[in-house]
Amino acid sequence: MTRTLDYALDSGELGNLPATFRPRFSAVLHAVAAAMEEIGQASATDANLLEAKIDEAAAELDQVQQRERTTREASPAAHTLQGTLLTDAGRLLADLRSGRQSLAGTR
């Protein structure tokens, strides 16, 4: 995701993202960060809370993806960037989901 954002920033494509996409994608990132904060605490990770936070992030992502499928306000290049960012966020959530069992037991 950081490579995608670095590229978008360096190429100027980041500024071409529709203004409506940015806050929605930001909400996805905030929800993912909340799940990752649960993992990063010094105390034991609460598996149920972690799963709930991952589910919240997935719901945010799903909402943005649904909106992007029905809205074509971006240029093709910006639309590609949006798709890449959403795919990156989805992969991050998939990694969190697949690793939550072992993460919950490590603390």
Buried (B, 14 or more C-beta within 10 A) or exposed (E): BEEBBEEBEEEEBBEBBBEEBEEBBEBBBEBBEBBBEBBEEEEEBBBEEBBBBBBBBBEBBEEBBEEBEEEEEBEEEBBEBBEBBBEBBBEBBEEBBEEBEEBBEEE
